[in-house]
Amino acid sequence: MNKYQKLFSNFIKKNHGKIHFACHSHHYWPDCTREAQLEYWEDSSKMVDDKWEYIFSNKIPRAQELLSEVLNFTRSSDITFAPNTHELVNRILSSFDGKIKLLTTDSEFYSFSRQLNRLIEAGVIEATIIATLPFENFEERFIQESKSGYDIVFTSHVFFNSGLAINNLEGFVEEIAENNSNIIIDGYHAFMALPINLSSIGDKIFYLAGSYKYLGAGEGCCFMTIPKDCKLRPKNTGWFAELSALDNVNENQVGFPNDGLRFAGSTLDFTSLYRMVSVLEMYEREEINSEFIHNHVKICQEVFLKIIEEMSHPHLNRENLILQDLHHHGHFLTFNLESPEIVNSIKKKLEENGILTDSRKNRLRFGFSIYHDSNDYQLEKFNV
Ligand SMILES: Cc1ncc(COP(=O)(O)O)c(C=O)c1O
């Protein structure tokens, strides 16, 4: 095990003989998360009722501070938490009255796209959906459409079904913000994968992500940065929103805080937040940041691409690969194959060789991580 793999020794040892290429789906958890899990139990037993005061005055601000560093976000108290992104997005959607005019893409994760389809069906949303492919001019087409002005603009930073990434997020947002004030960026596949800099655009967007993927802190801790001076009043609102100073408190109106708690829900299990803090602190101690992780992954991807070229495989080849520019790409590579049957058959054969991948319909995805050592990649194992 190399120095970085040692940080994940528990998961690696328990999956001996396998190379985990599904890290974009279910990332291994670093060893520090075990301690964090136990710490939550200890704190619960020691503090009992006082635990909540401790979490809100200590753990949440710590998580907000660490996330702000990773995201280059300047208003740490404007970060809100929920067990999943679905809850956060629904809270934003619930802030609008009447039919919502929404601009999005055809490549949003099921959590959003299913909800969107149901709300379109129910007549709550009228959506304009832009295809991400051909990606060469996606940003141009999306920006052009945004000029007509929408109640909500929703797009991923890195698309889950291809790994393709918005090239210059800052410039992209600046242009959309000229005509739109509620921009939601789903950063689930970008957070702790690509270097993210919200310093110039954080005031104009909601940026959503979660701990489950590239952070490796497991499920249950999603978060959202909110725009500066956000005045939306979600109809879907939980009592945690009352845990901060409320604005406009009068008998006729529900008050809302002027920080991230504006979009808060209700009681939840904060074990996952403990794990998130432990991983972010571990990376800080080890002096590992998103840039470092991204560079490591790019090297792994380059080695993999060389193997693919050497293999001349009928399916796993460059022609079937959705890739524009490795420098602006997520941490997984996607093969667009003829059918889900071919995908499943290749996936099964790879698994027999200890290569664990994942798929979405006719797309086979290979994910790369800081816990990969590209010296372990052997052509024979991929050549199925
Ligand atoms: C782009 C994207 N957004 C969001 C999610 C998670 O959604 P939720 O937290 O609602 O389960 C995923 C999960 O894979 C995803 O790929």
Ligand as a Chemical Component Dictionary entry (heavy atoms), coordinates in Angstrom:
data_LIG
# 
_chem_comp.id                   LIG 
_chem_comp.type                 NON-POLYMER 
_chem_comp.pdbx_formal_charge   0 
_chem_comp.three_letter_code    LIG 
# 
loop_
_chem_comp_atom.comp_id 
_chem_comp_atom.atom_id 
_chem_comp_atom.alt_atom_id 
_chem_comp_atom.type_symbol 
_chem_comp_atom.charge 
_chem_comp_atom.model_Cartn_x 
_chem_comp_atom.model_Cartn_y 
_chem_comp_atom.model_Cartn_z 
_chem_comp_atom.pdbx_ordinal 
LIG C1 C1 C 0 -25.161 14.633 -9.886 1  
LIG C2 C2 C 0 -25.766 14.023 -8.636 2  
LIG N1 N1 N 0 -26.519 14.798 -7.845 3  
LIG C3 C3 C 0 -27.065 14.314 -6.715 4  
LIG C4 C4 C 0 -26.863 12.989 -6.334 5  
LIG C5 C5 C 0 -27.465 12.481 -5.075 6  
LIG O1 O1 O 0 -28.816 12.813 -4.943 7  
LIG P1 P1 P 0 -29.536 12.603 -3.549 8  
LIG O2 O2 O 0 -28.662 13.212 -2.500 9  
LIG O3 O3 O 0 -30.821 13.332 -3.673 10 
LIG O4 O4 O 0 -29.723 11.133 -3.356 11 
LIG C6 C6 C 0 -26.089 12.155 -7.134 12 
LIG C7 C7 C 0 -25.851 10.760 -6.738 13 
LIG O5 O5 O 0 -25.245 9.973  -7.385 14 
LIG C8 C8 C 0 -25.537 12.684 -8.323 15 
LIG O6 O6 O 0 -24.794 11.926 -9.145 16 
# 
loop_
_chem_comp_bond.comp_id 
_chem_comp_bond.atom_id_1 
_chem_comp_bond.atom_id_2 
_chem_comp_bond.value_order 
_chem_comp_bond.pdbx_ordinal 
LIG C1 C2 SING 1  
LIG C2 N1 SING 2  
LIG C2 C8 DOUB 3  
LIG N1 C3 DOUB 4  
LIG C3 C4 SING 5  
LIG C4 C5 SING 6  
LIG C4 C6 DOUB 7  
LIG C5 O1 SING 8  
LIG O1 P1 SING 9  
LIG P1 O2 DOUB 10 
LIG P1 O3 SING 11 
LIG P1 O4 SING 12 
LIG C6 C7 SING 13 
LIG C6 C8 SING 14 
LIG C7 O5 DOUB 15 
LIG C8 O6 SING 16 
# 
